[in-house]
Structures are given as C-alpha cells and as structure tokens.
C-alpha cells in the first residue's frame, strides 16, 4: 500500500483539540466559529474583581533603598543628558522651532542651520550624532540623510534651469576634524 499523500490528515482528525473543526453543522458555515458579540460568561458577572490589587505598601522604603540604586546602575551613561546639551542653542527653543531640525522643507532646514551657526557646542553635537549613528535631521549645523552628511539638498522633481535663491541651503562650516566625512 502506498504511503498517504497527506500524512498530517490522520493526526488532525485524531487530535482532540481539533474536534471542533469536524463537528457536524459547523462545516461550511464560517459564522458558526465566531463568538457571539456582547456575550459575557456568567462566571465573570458573579465575581468581576474578586481579588484586591497586589500592591504591597509595607516594603516601599526597602524597595527605594535596594531597587532604585540597582536600576540607576543599569542605565547607560549615554542615556543621561550631557552638560553640553543644556548649553545648545536649540535646547531652549519652542517645539515649533525644534520641528525644523527634522523637516524636509528647505526653508525650515535653513532656519535650523541658522540656529546651529550661533551654537557654542556645535562640534559636540555633530560628534554625538556621528556616535549615535543618527539617520535624519540637522545635527551640529550639518544635514544628515540616511546617516550621511549632505551638503546640497534639492527639491523633488526636475531641477530648474536657473537656480532659485531660496533653494540654496545655508552652508555652515564643517569643523576640520570632520572634513574626512565629506566626499571631494
């Protein structure tokens, strides 16, 4: 006798967990497998919340002494905000201005670069962006796209025959230590 072309079929039929599938009256009726909407089992109505919350308030002081220092040790130093970030020109900017740093609009990118131009910690910002492998946005006065520094960004579509003055991005000078990142 040749082997069955579907050996799994015997397993499915004999498995008691699959008994629902083979019950008469359900075959060919997909609605029979759906649960009734809005139906709540009677056992849930009898004891909706039969147990109290499990917060133990007796050991809060002990938790603060033991657990909080352990959690503080596991936080990497890179997650803590460095001092130079508080000195950045963009640190105290309103949220609407911070959105310019991650915009696709050329005028907003130029506005973000203008803020970076006066920043006293521009080099630290650019170094941190490179360490973190930032993919998008204006960091340290430079535009990052797909993880690379982009000097010129064009609008979408065909370039105009005569360059528009508003399309010219502000060129913030790149510190000498990062010159190797820009291709010639």
N, C-alpha and C positions, 0 to 999 in steps of 0.2 A: 504494500500500500504506500503510495507516495506521501511525503510529508504535507501537512496542511499549508496552503499558501498564506494563511493568516494565523500563525500560532498564538498570537495575542488574544484572539477571539475567545478561545476556551477560558483564558484567565479572566477576561472581562465578565463573561457570563457566570463564572463560578464565584466571583468575588462578592461577598455580601454587601459591600459598600456600594456596589453598582446595581443593586436590586431595584432602586427607584427607576432606573432607566428602562428596565424591562417590564414594569408593571403595565397591565392592560389598561387602556383608557388614556394613558399618557402618550403613547406612541403616536406621532403625527400631530400632536396638539401642543405647540410650544407654550401656550398660555397656562397649561397645567403645571409647568415647572416654576412659574412665577409665584412669589409670595403675595398674599393679599395686602394691599396698601392700607395703611392706617390700622392694621390689626396689631394689638398688643396682647401678649400672652397673659392669662390670669395670674400666673405666679409673679409677674412683675408688678401687677396692681396691688397685690397683698402687702409686699414689702418694698416700696420704692427705694428707700435708702435705709436699710436695716442696720447699717454699721456707722459709727461716728468717723469723722476724719482721723487719720492716723498721725496727727502732729503731736509730738511729744515735747511739751514746753519745759519739762524739768531739766533737760540737759542742754539748753540753749547756750549757757555760759561755757560749758565744756566744749561744745561744738565750735564756738568762737575761738577758744584757745587752741584747739587741735586742728580743725579742718581748714580754717581760713589761712593760716600760715602755709599749710601744705599746698593749697590752691595757688597762693601767691608765688610759691617756688616753681610751680609748673608753668606759669605764664612766661613765655619767652620775652627777652629784653626788647626784641623788635616790636612787640605789641604795645609797649609803653611809649607814650609820646615823648620824643626827644625835646630838649630845651630849644633847639633852633627852630622847631615848628611853631612855637609860640611867637617867635620873632619875625616870622614870614609876613610879607606884605598882604598875602591873601588870607591870613588867619582870622583877621577881624572883619573881613568883607561880608556883606549880606549874602544870603543864599542865592539871590538872583545873579549876583556877580560871580559866585563860585561856579554856577552852571556854565559860564563862558569857557571855563577851562576844559570842558568835555563836550563842546559844541562842534557841529560840522560847518557852521556858518563862518565865512572868512572874516567878517567884521567882528564877530564875537571872539574869534581866535586872536585877532589883532589886539582887541581890548585886553584879553588875558595876558598877552605878551607884554603889553604896556605896563601892566601891574608888575609883572616879573622883572621888567627892566630896572625898576627902582628898588627891588628887593635886596636886602643886605645878605641874605642867606641863599642866594640863587645857586651857588655851587653845591651846597649841601643837599638842596632839593633835587638837583639833577643827579647827583651821586646816589641818593636814596632811591630815586626812580629806576636807575640802572640796576641797583642791587635787588630791588623788588621785582624786576622784570616787568615794569608797567607797560601795558599794551596801548593805551589810548590817552589822549589829553595833552595839555600843556604842562610840562614839568620843568622847572628851572629855566623858563624862557624858551624852551625848545618844544616843538610839536612832535609827539610820538604817535605813530600809526602802525599798527601790527607789530609793536615792540621795537620799531626803528625810528631814528630821528629823521624827520622830513623837513627839508629846507623850504621847498615850494609846494604849496597845495593848490591844485586847480579846482575850478568849479566843475560840476558834472557836464557832460556833453562836449561838443566840439569847441576847441579853443577859439576865441575871437582873433581876427586878423590883426587888430590893434589892441594891445593890452589895456585893460581898464585900470585906472589908478586905484580903485577900491579893491581890486583883486590882488594887489601887491601886499604880501604879508610883511609885517614889521620884522626886520632882521635883528634879533638880539644876539650880540656877540657871544660865541661859544668859548668858554674858558679853555686855555691851552692844554690842560690835562685831558680834555675830551675831544681834541681835534682828530684823533685816530678813528673816531666813530663815524665821521662824515667821509663818504667816498669822494674822490677827486673829480 
